[in-house]
Each structure stands twice: as C-alpha cells, then as structure tokens.
Amino acid sequence: MNFNRDSIRTITLSDFNRRVDRAIECLQTKELTQIADSDHINIMMCLNTILMTSLKEKGPLISQTPNGQVKMYATIDRFTNGRYKQLEDIADQKIMIGIS
C-alpha cells in the first residue's frame, strides 16, 4: 500500500486525546497479542504524532552562521506531559517486556 499525502486526515485535539486514552487503556489492560490490529494502528499513530509534532513557536537558538543570517532554533515539543507522557512510558514498558 502506497502512502497518499492527499489521504491525510485532521482530527481535533479532543479526538486525539480520546485516541491517546484508548491507547493507554489497551496497553494497561491487554497483552500485546490480545490487542486488535485497529488498536495497534491507533497506538502507533498516537506515538508518531507525539514524537513528530512540535509547536510552531521557536525554541532557543541552537546554531547560526558566522554572519548571523541563517539561524537554527530548537523545536518545542507540543505533547510532553500528562496523558502523552503516560502513553510513551507504558508503551516503552510493554515493548521492553515483549523483547525480554
């Protein structure tokens, strides 16, 4: 199956939070082999969104050219605490248990 950029969907923050909560619930209550494919996909989509999403604001300046014309700023992560951190932590725990 090829990736189609035109098929990208946008969801609201409350929808995303519900998806994150569902992912947490699945990981807390089920073994990895008991999680449905659709829930696995949801978990991965949530984790990827958390990992790849940053605020449009600039973080601290991290680099610039000697003449100061080109500057690079750190990104500010958008989803860092609360339910998002909980999902990352429980996913890490499940993965480590699954590997050992």
Secondary structure, DSSP 8 states (H G I E B T S, - for coil): ----GGG-----HHHHHHHHHHHHHHHHHS-GGGS-HHHHHHHHHHHHHHHH-EEEEEEEEEEE-TTSSSEEEEEEESS-STHHHHHHHHHHHHHHHHH-
